């Protein structure tokens, strides 16, 4: 096995375990459902860096299946599977688009589709995790899009930090 090949296999699995642990914490801390699910969604991004899109999809798929089976709160599992766990791969593909307007359009279409799927499938559970001011659907989507853009910008900064500081150290040990 080539040097570094082991990390491409092992790191996505370890990141998946970390992601599952964070999702379980989201089940225990009801006020942290969205924030912890978003945090768990960062681990597939690290898997994409370690093993490419394939590593990211394997991490997301494995965690999504295990979360659906093991987590007591199925909304947390759905939130990861439909939105936060899948987004790192969508972001990776969207970032290849040169035109910024088209890049953002792809990201926002993904968010709105995932958000709609969650809302249609688990609307009552979803609304229970949000403050009561989001009774109007237009307000829910408007605020969701603003928060998503902020999430994407922060996500990009975290990926940059990971690539500059953490990934070189991990590659040296692999």
C-alpha positions in Angstrom: 0.0 0.0 0.0 1.4 3.4 -1.0 2.2 5.9 1.8 -0.9 8.0 2.3 -3.3 5.4 0.9 -4.2 4.2 4.4 -5.3 7.6 5.4 -7.6 7.8 2.4 -9.4 4.7 3.7 -9.2 5.1 7.4 -9.9 8.9 7.8 -13.4 8.9 6.2 -14.4 6.0 8.5 -13.0 7.8 11.6 -14.7 11.0 10.5 -17.9 9.1 10.1 -17.7 7.9 13.6 -17.1 11.4 14.9 -20.0 12.7 12.8 -22.3 10.0 14.3 -21.2 11.0 17.9 -22.0 14.6 17.2 -25.4 13.7 15.8 -26.1 11.6 18.9 -25.2 14.7 21.0 -27.8 16.6 18.9 -30.4 14.1 20.0 -29.5 14.8 23.7 -29.4 18.6 23.4 -32.7 19.6 21.8 -31.6 23.3 21.4 -28.5 22.2 19.5 -30.3 20.2 16.8 -29.5 22.4 13.8 -26.1 23.6 15.1 -24.8 20.2 15.9 -26.1 18.7 12.7 -24.3 21.4 10.8 -21.1 20.6 12.8 -21.5 16.9 12.0 -21.7 18.0 8.3 -18.2 19.3 8.4 -16.7 15.8 8.7 -17.7 14.7 5.2 -15.8 17.8 4.0 -12.7 16.4 5.6 -13.4 13.1 4.0 -13.6 14.8 0.6 -10.2 16.3 1.2 -8.8 13.0 2.3 -10.4 10.6 -0.2 -12.0 12.8 -2.9 -15.7 12.9 -3.6 -15.8 9.1 -3.2 -14.6 9.4 0.4 -17.1 12.1 1.1 -20.0 10.2 -0.3 -18.9 7.0 1.6 -18.7 9.0 4.9 -22.1 10.6 4.3 -23.8 7.4 3.2 -22.5 5.4 6.1 -23.4 8.0 8.7 -26.8 8.5 7.1 -27.7 4.8 7.3 -26.3 4.4 10.8 -28.0 7.6 12.0 -31.3 6.4 10.7 -31.0 3.1 12.5 -29.3 4.2 15.7 -30.4 7.7 16.6 -33.5 8.2 18.8 -34.3 11.4 17.0 -35.0 10.7 13.3 -35.2 14.4 12.4 -31.6 14.7 13.3 -30.8 11.8 11.1 -32.8 13.3 8.2 -31.3 16.7 8.7 -27.8 15.2 8.2 -28.8 12.9 5.4 -30.7 15.5 3.3 -28.8 18.7 4.0 -25.7 19.0 6.1 -24.0 15.7 5.4 -24.6 15.9 1.7 -23.7 19.5 1.3 -19.9 19.1 1.4 -19.9 17.1 -1.8 -22.4 19.6 -3.5 -20.1 22.4 -2.4 -17.1 20.7 -3.7 -18.7 20.3 -7.1 -20.2 23.8 -7.1 -16.9 25.4 -6.2 -15.6 24.1 -9.6 -18.0 26.5 -11.4 -16.1 29.7 -12.4 -19.1 32.0 -12.6 -19.9 33.2 -9.0 -23.6 33.8 -9.8 -24.0 30.3 -11.2 -22.0 28.8 -8.3 -24.3 30.5 -5.7 -27.4 29.5 -7.7 -26.4 25.8 -7.5 -25.8 26.1 -3.8 -29.0 27.9 -3.1 -31.1 25.5 -5.3 -29.6 22.6 -3.4 -30.4 24.2 0.0 -34.0 25.0 -1.0 -34.6 21.6 -2.4 -33.2 19.9 0.7 -35.1 22.3 3.0 -38.3 21.6 1.1 -37.8 17.9 1.3 -37.3 18.2 5.1 -40.3 20.5 5.4 -42.6 18.4 3.4 -41.6 15.1 5.0 -41.0 16.2 8.6 -42.7 19.6 8.8 -44.0 19.2 12.3 -40.8 17.9 13.7 -38.8 20.6 11.9 -41.0 23.4 13.2 -40.6 22.1 16.7 -36.8 22.6 16.5 -37.2 26.3 15.4 -38.3 29.4 17.3 -42.0 30.2 17.1 -41.5 33.3 15.0 -41.1 31.1 11.9 -44.8 30.4 11.5 -44.9 32.0 8.1 -43.4 29.8 5.4 -41.9 32.8 3.5 -40.1 33.9 6.7 -38.8 30.4 7.3 -37.4 30.2 3.8 -36.0 33.7 3.8 -34.2 33.3 7.2 -33.1 29.8 6.1 -31.4 31.2 3.0 -29.7 34.0 4.9 -28.4 31.5 7.5 -27.4 29.1 4.8 -25.3 31.7 3.0 -23.6 32.6 6.3 -23.0 28.9 6.9 -21.4 28.5 3.5 -19.1 31.4 4.0 -18.0 30.1 7.4 -17.7 26.6 6.0 -15.3 27.9 3.4 -13.2 29.5 6.1 -13.1 26.3 8.1 -12.1 24.3 5.0 -9.3 26.8 4.4 -8.1 26.4 8.0 -8.2 22.6 7.7 -6.3 22.6 4.4 -3.6 25.0 5.8 -3.1 23.7 9.3 -4.6 20.2 9.9 -4.4 18.3 6.6 -0.6 18.8 6.2 0.0 17.3 9.7 -2.4 14.4 9.0 -0.7 13.7 5.6 2.7 13.5 7.4 1.4 10.9 9.8 -0.3 8.8 7.1 
